[in-house]
Amino acid sequence: MPSPAFQFNAAGSASVLAHFQSKLHFETDCWDVHASLANGVADFVLLDVRSPDLYQRGHLPHAQNLPHGKIVASKMQAFAPDTRFVVYCAGPHCNGADKAAARLAALGLPVKLMIGGVTGWLDEGFALETPGAAAESA
């Protein structure tokens, strides 16, 4: 009898490769976002899609606040048409970033979700920016 981990056989290598490569088209992680920001190669706009109150309590460096419910065509016209977005919310217990990514995609805008959100960012040891304090990177 197989272990619970292999109760179902592993998919073939080609299927596994396609699955995980596909995920990488939809998601990025805290480490990659941090590296992009730290190295000055952030070729995206980082959107904190939580409420303004939560954003003010602490947000990722360089993030702009745009709650997911306010992502509409008229607001997105403020960005160049070729702008790419990375969205995040509170963490794995929150689907605000999923909602934001869906809204941006519905508007035809390229987007990736930063998995982990604020929780993941802090778990990696990275600091948040708060009003009156500059962010320190780990």
C-alpha positions in Angstrom: 0.0 0.0 0.0 1.5 3.4 -1.0 2.0 6.3 1.4 -0.6 9.0 1.6 1.7 11.2 -0.3 1.5 8.8 -3.3 -2.0 7.5 -2.9 -2.4 9.0 -6.4 0.5 8.4 -8.7 2.7 11.3 -9.7 1.9 12.8 -13.0 4.2 12.3 -15.9 7.2 14.7 -16.1 5.8 16.6 -19.1 2.5 17.2 -17.2 4.3 18.3 -14.1 6.6 20.6 -16.1 3.6 22.2 -17.8 1.7 22.6 -14.5 4.5 24.4 -12.7 5.6 26.5 -15.6 1.9 27.6 -15.9 1.8 28.6 -12.3 4.8 30.8 -12.8 2.9 32.8 -15.4 0.3 33.7 -12.8 2.4 34.1 -9.6 5.6 35.5 -8.2 6.9 35.3 -4.7 8.0 37.7 -2.0 11.7 37.0 -2.6 11.5 37.8 -6.3 9.6 41.0 -5.7 12.1 42.0 -3.0 15.0 41.3 -5.3 13.4 43.3 -8.1 12.9 46.3 -5.8 16.3 46.0 -4.1 18.1 45.8 -7.4 16.2 48.6 -9.0 14.8 46.4 -11.8 11.1 46.5 -10.8 9.5 46.5 -14.2 6.1 46.5 -12.7 3.8 48.5 -10.5 3.3 46.9 -7.1 -0.3 47.2 -5.9 -1.4 46.8 -2.3 -5.0 45.9 -2.8 -6.0 46.0 0.9 -8.0 48.8 2.6 -6.3 52.2 3.0 -6.3 51.7 6.7 -4.3 48.5 6.5 -2.0 50.1 3.9 -1.3 52.9 6.3 -0.4 50.5 9.1 2.3 49.0 6.9 2.9 48.1 3.3 5.6 46.9 1.0 8.2 49.5 -0.1 7.2 51.2 -3.3 3.7 49.8 -3.2 0.7 51.9 -4.3 -2.6 51.4 -2.5 -5.6 50.5 -4.7 -8.2 48.3 -3.0 -9.3 45.5 -5.2 -12.9 46.8 -5.3 -11.7 50.1 -6.8 -9.8 48.5 -9.7 -11.9 49.9 -12.6 -11.1 51.0 -16.1 -11.2 54.7 -15.3 -8.6 54.4 -12.4 -6.3 52.2 -14.5 -6.1 54.8 -17.3 -3.7 56.6 -15.0 -1.1 53.9 -15.9 0.6 53.5 -19.3 -1.1 50.8 -21.4 2.0 48.5 -21.2 2.2 48.6 -17.4 2.6 45.3 -15.7 1.2 44.8 -12.2 2.1 42.7 -9.2 -0.7 42.5 -6.6 -0.7 41.4 -3.0 -3.0 41.5 0.0 -2.7 40.3 3.6 -1.6 36.8 3.1 -2.7 33.2 2.2 -5.9 33.6 4.2 -7.0 36.5 2.0 -8.3 36.4 -1.6 -8.2 40.1 -2.2 -5.2 39.7 -4.5 -7.0 37.0 -6.5 -9.9 39.4 -6.9 -7.5 42.2 -7.9 -5.7 40.0 -10.4 -9.1 38.9 -11.9 -10.2 42.6 -12.3 -6.9 43.6 -13.9 -7.0 40.7 -16.3 -10.6 41.5 -17.2 -9.4 45.0 -18.2 -6.7 43.3 -20.4 -3.8 44.3 -18.1 -0.9 41.9 -17.4 -0.7 40.9 -13.8 0.9 38.5 -11.4 -0.1 37.7 -7.8 2.6 37.8 -5.1 2.0 34.7 -3.2 2.1 35.0 0.6 1.1 38.7 0.7 2.2 40.7 3.7 2.4 37.6 5.8 4.9 36.0 3.4 6.8 39.3 3.1 7.3 39.4 6.9 8.0 35.7 7.1 10.9 36.3 4.7 12.3 38.9 7.1 11.6 41.9 5.0 10.3 45.1 6.5 7.2 47.1 5.8 7.0 50.8 5.3 4.9 52.7 7.7 4.1 56.5 7.8 7.1 58.4 9.0 9.5 55.5 8.7 11.6 54.3 5.8 11.7 50.6 5.0 14.8 48.7 5.8 15.4 45.6 3.7 16.6 42.4 5.3 
